[in-house]
Amino acid sequence: MHSEIKNLHDMSKKDDQKAMSMKTLTKSSVWDVQENDIFRMWDNVDKDAVDIRESLRRYVDIVRNAFMIEEIKNDDKKVKEKFIKMGYKVAQVKIEENKRITWAIKKRPIVRVTDLTYENIRHISAAKLIEVLDRNFGGGWDSLSQSIKDIIESGFDISTTTLPSDRLHKKGGMYEKKMADGYEVLEVKKGTWVEAIFAKLKPETEKPRMKFSSSREDDEDRDDEEDYEIEDDYNKPDEEDEMELSGPQDDEITEENYSTMMEIATDPDEEVVDMTDYVDE
């Protein structure tokens, strides 16, 4: 079942890649494509459109987030072979109507924790993250800077435990439960103890969007509503309260009636309570 879901996800991902274009490419989604995809999308850009020509620099900046781009001058054959040996893809791209240049492009490798960014963290697998952590670890999870932890935890669920090596793999323990739940794990030895770092890609959550109706009928209703002023009765007293609070308008508070108005009847049998008893509460 898990493999079927993964296959469907991979197929959906390939379809999304085919549908991508330079116009829709972002600093995050560019990590999902490969070198040949960049060349294909670039060839499909209409270089004659004025707005597109003005956007070419922006497209290059987006691509550079995930790829190293080198321009090969004069289409030198020896230089091209050198880049190909280093893992670059080499091809010509059209910049203007009668101008083509040769590009060498290579996906930026993620080999160190400092290569991780908010843009690429959700575009690697948990296994790849464990590989990167394993290459950089020395003191365990706490040896990472807080900024790197924040990046990692924006894309992955992370949990750690440190136990004696003979107890880490105890049946029914945390290690067994995490592995059964699909986590990848990295074990960092600390003398006779072992720190286990568990990582699992967080599910993507769809952000709620506000839905606005653009029908003519709704627009007319809104226009009608604008003709009326809405009275704010939130702080207006209720009719009953108003009757209780209102009194003879001609009466004035005088020295004679002031004490009577403020007098509060007390029960002589009622026990007097000292308020200091409630201070500690």
C-alpha positions as CSV (number, residue, x, y, z in Angstrom):
1,M,0.0,0.0,0.0
2,H,2.8,2.4,1.0
3,S,4.6,1.7,-2.3
4,E,1.5,2.3,-4.3
5,I,1.0,5.7,-2.7
6,K,4.6,6.6,-3.3
7,N,4.3,5.6,-7.0
8,L,1.2,7.8,-7.4
9,H,3.0,10.7,-5.7
10,D,6.0,10.2,-8.1
11,M,3.6,10.1,-11.1
12,S,1.9,13.3,-9.9
13,K,5.2,15.0,-9.4
14,K,6.3,14.1,-12.9
15,D,3.1,15.5,-14.3
16,D,3.6,18.8,-12.4
17,Q,7.1,19.0,-13.7
18,K,5.9,18.7,-17.3
19,A,3.3,21.4,-16.7
20,M,5.9,23.8,-15.3
21,S,7.2,26.7,-17.3
22,M,9.5,29.6,-16.7
23,K,6.5,31.7,-15.8
24,T,5.3,29.4,-13.1
25,L,8.7,28.5,-11.7
26,T,9.5,29.6,-8.1
27,K,12.5,29.6,-5.8
28,S,10.9,26.5,-4.1
29,S,9.6,24.5,-7.1
30,V,12.8,24.9,-9.0
31,W,14.3,22.3,-6.7
32,D,11.8,19.7,-8.2
33,V,13.2,20.0,-11.8
34,Q,16.4,18.8,-13.4
35,E,18.9,20.2,-15.9
36,N,17.1,19.0,-19.0
37,D,13.8,20.5,-17.7
38,I,15.5,23.9,-17.4
39,F,16.7,23.7,-21.0
40,R,13.2,22.6,-22.2
41,M,11.4,25.4,-20.3
42,W,13.8,28.0,-21.6
43,D,13.3,26.9,-25.2
44,N,9.5,27.3,-24.7
45,V,9.9,30.9,-23.6
46,D,8.7,33.4,-26.2
47,K,11.8,35.6,-26.4
48,D,10.1,38.1,-28.8
49,A,7.5,39.2,-26.2
50,V,8.6,42.5,-24.6
51,D,7.4,41.5,-21.1
52,I,9.2,38.2,-21.3
53,R,12.5,39.8,-22.5
54,E,12.3,42.0,-19.4
55,S,11.8,39.0,-17.2
56,L,14.7,36.9,-18.5
57,R,17.0,38.1,-15.7
58,R,14.4,37.2,-13.1
59,Y,14.1,33.7,-14.6
60,V,17.9,33.3,-14.4
61,D,17.9,34.4,-10.7
62,I,15.2,31.8,-9.9
63,V,17.1,29.1,-11.6
64,R,20.4,30.0,-9.8
65,N,18.7,29.2,-6.5
66,A,18.9,25.5,-7.4
67,F,21.4,25.3,-10.2
68,M,25.0,26.4,-11.0
69,I,25.0,28.2,-14.4
70,E,28.2,28.8,-16.4
71,E,28.4,30.4,-19.8
72,I,30.8,28.8,-22.2
73,K,32.4,31.5,-24.4
74,N,32.8,30.8,-28.1
75,D,31.2,27.3,-27.7
76,D,34.7,25.9,-26.9
77,K,34.7,22.1,-27.3
78,K,37.4,21.5,-24.7
79,V,35.7,23.6,-22.1
80,K,32.4,21.8,-22.8
81,E,34.0,18.4,-22.2
82,K,35.5,19.7,-19.0
83,F,32.1,20.7,-17.6
84,I,30.5,17.5,-18.8
85,K,33.1,15.5,-16.8
86,M,32.1,17.5,-13.7
87,G,28.5,16.5,-14.1
88,Y,27.1,19.5,-15.9
89,K,24.6,19.4,-18.7
90,V,25.6,21.5,-21.7
91,A,23.4,23.0,-24.3
92,Q,22.7,26.1,-26.3
93,V,19.9,28.5,-25.2
94,K,18.3,31.3,-27.1
95,I,18.6,34.8,-25.5
96,E,17.3,36.9,-28.3
97,E,16.0,36.4,-31.8
98,N,19.4,36.0,-33.4
99,K,21.5,35.3,-30.3
100,R,22.3,32.0,-28.8
101,I,24.8,31.1,-26.0
102,T,26.1,27.9,-24.5
103,W,25.2,27.1,-20.9
104,A,26.6,24.5,-18.6
105,I,24.1,23.7,-15.8
106,K,24.4,21.5,-12.7
107,K,22.0,21.0,-9.8
108,R,23.4,22.4,-6.6
109,P,24.3,19.5,-4.3
110,I,23.0,19.3,-0.8
111,V,25.8,17.7,1.1
112,R,26.2,19.8,4.2
113,V,23.7,21.2,6.7
114,T,24.6,24.7,5.6
115,D,23.3,23.7,2.1
116,L,19.8,23.4,3.6
117,T,17.4,26.3,3.0
118,Y,13.7,27.0,3.5
119,E,13.3,26.7,-0.3
120,N,14.8,23.2,-0.6
121,I,14.1,21.5,2.7
122,R,10.7,20.1,1.5
123,H,12.3,18.8,-1.7
124,I,14.6,16.2,-0.2
125,S,13.6,12.9,1.4
126,A,14.0,11.9,5.1
127,A,16.7,9.5,3.9
128,K,18.6,12.3,2.2
129,L,18.3,14.5,5.3
130,I,19.8,11.7,7.5
131,E,22.6,11.3,5.0
132,V,23.4,15.1,5.2
133,L,23.2,15.0,9.0
134,D,25.4,11.9,9.2
135,R,28.0,13.7,7.2
136,N,28.0,16.8,9.5
137,F,27.3,15.4,12.9
138,G,29.7,15.2,15.8
139,G,27.9,16.3,18.9
140,G,24.4,15.2,18.0
141,W,21.3,17.2,17.4
142,D,22.2,19.9,19.9
143,S,25.4,20.6,18.0
144,L,23.4,22.2,15.2
145,S,22.8,25.9,15.3
146,Q,19.2,27.1,16.0
147,S,18.8,28.5,12.5
148,I,19.6,25.1,10.9
149,K,17.2,23.4,13.3
150,D,14.5,25.8,12.4
151,I,15.0,25.1,8.7
152,I,15.0,21.3,9.2
153,E,11.9,21.4,11.5
154,S,10.0,23.5,8.9
155,G,9.9,20.4,6.7
156,F,10.4,17.4,9.0
157,D,9.1,16.0,12.2
158,I,12.2,15.5,14.4
159,S,12.5,13.7,17.7
160,T,15.5,12.4,19.6
161,T,16.3,10.1,22.4
162,T,19.6,9.1,24.2
163,L,19.9,5.7,25.8
164,P,22.5,3.1,26.7
165,S,23.4,1.3,23.5
166,D,22.0,-2.0,24.8
167,R,18.6,-0.5,25.6
168,L,18.1,1.6,22.4
169,H,16.7,-1.3,20.4
170,K,14.6,-2.7,23.2
171,K,11.5,-4.4,21.9
172,G,8.4,-2.2,22.1
173,G,10.5,0.9,22.7
174,M,10.6,4.3,21.0
175,Y,13.0,3.1,18.3
176,E,10.8,0.3,17.2
177,K,7.7,2.5,17.2
178,K,9.3,5.3,15.2
179,M,10.6,2.9,12.6
180,A,7.2,1.3,12.2
181,D,5.7,4.8,11.7
182,G,8.0,5.5,8.7
183,Y,10.7,7.5,10.4
184,E,14.3,7.5,9.2
185,V,16.9,7.3,12.0
186,L,20.5,8.4,12.6
187,E,22.4,6.9,15.5
188,V,25.2,9.0,17.0
189,K,27.5,7.2,19.4
190,K,28.4,8.9,22.7
191,G,30.6,6.5,24.5
192,T,28.4,3.7,25.9
193,W,25.3,5.7,25.1
194,V,23.7,6.4,21.7
195,E,21.6,9.4,20.6
196,A,18.9,8.5,18.0
197,I,17.6,11.2,15.8
198,F,14.3,10.4,14.0
199,A,13.2,12.3,11.0
200,K,10.0,12.1,8.9
201,L,8.8,14.5,6.2
202,K,5.8,16.6,7.4
203,P,2.6,16.3,5.3
204,E,1.9,19.3,3.2
205,T,-1.1,21.3,4.6
206,E,-3.3,23.2,2.2
207,K,-3.7,26.8,3.3
208,P,-7.3,27.9,3.5
209,R,-8.4,30.4,0.9
210,M,-11.2,32.9,1.2
211,K,-13.7,32.5,-1.5
212,F,-15.2,35.6,-3.1
213,S,-18.2,35.6,-5.3
214,S,-18.0,37.7,-8.4
215,S,-21.6,37.2,-9.7
216,R,-23.5,40.2,-10.8
217,E,-26.3,39.5,-8.4
218,D,-23.9,39.6,-5.5
219,D,-22.4,42.8,-6.7
220,E,-25.9,44.4,-6.9
221,D,-26.7,43.1,-3.3
222,R,-23.5,44.8,-2.1
223,D,-24.4,48.0,-3.9
224,D,-27.8,48.0,-2.2
225,E,-26.2,47.4,1.2
226,E,-23.9,50.4,0.7
227,D,-27.0,52.6,0.5
228,Y,-27.9,51.9,4.1
229,E,-25.9,53.0,7.1
230,I,-25.5,50.1,9.6
231,E,-26.1,51.3,13.2
232,D,-23.7,50.0,15.8
233,D,-25.9,48.9,18.8
234,Y,-23.1,46.9,20.4
235,N,-22.6,49.3,23.3
236,K,-26.2,50.5,23.4
237,P,-27.9,49.6,26.6
238,D,-31.0,47.3,26.5
239,E,-34.4,49.0,26.9
240,E,-34.9,47.4,30.4
241,D,-31.5,48.6,31.6
242,E,-32.3,52.1,30.2
243,M,-35.5,52.2,32.2
244,E,-33.8,51.2,35.4
245,L,-31.0,53.7,34.9
246,S,-33.2,56.6,33.9
247,G,-34.8,58.7,36.7
248,P,-36.4,62.0,37.0
249,Q,-34.4,64.3,34.7
250,D,-34.9,67.3,37.0
251,D,-33.5,65.6,40.1
252,E,-30.0,66.5,41.1
253,I,-27.7,64.8,43.5
254,T,-27.5,67.0,46.6
255,E,-25.7,66.6,49.9
256,E,-29.0,65.4,51.5
257,N,-29.7,62.6,49.0
258,Y,-26.2,61.5,48.2
259,S,-25.7,59.4,51.4
260,T,-29.0,57.8,50.9
261,M,-28.2,56.8,47.3
262,M,-24.9,55.2,48.3
263,E,-26.1,53.4,51.5
264,I,-25.9,49.7,51.3
265,A,-28.0,47.6,53.7
266,T,-26.2,45.0,55.6
267,D,-27.4,42.0,57.6
268,P,-26.5,42.5,61.3
269,D,-26.2,38.7,61.7
270,E,-23.8,38.3,58.8
271,E,-20.3,37.5,59.8
272,V,-17.7,40.1,58.8
273,V,-15.1,38.7,56.5
274,D,-11.6,40.1,56.4
275,M,-10.5,40.5,52.8
276,T,-6.9,39.8,53.8
277,D,-7.9,36.2,54.1
278,Y,-8.2,36.1,50.3
279,V,-5.0,37.8,49.4
280,D,-3.0,34.5,49.3
281,E,-5.6,32.9,47.1
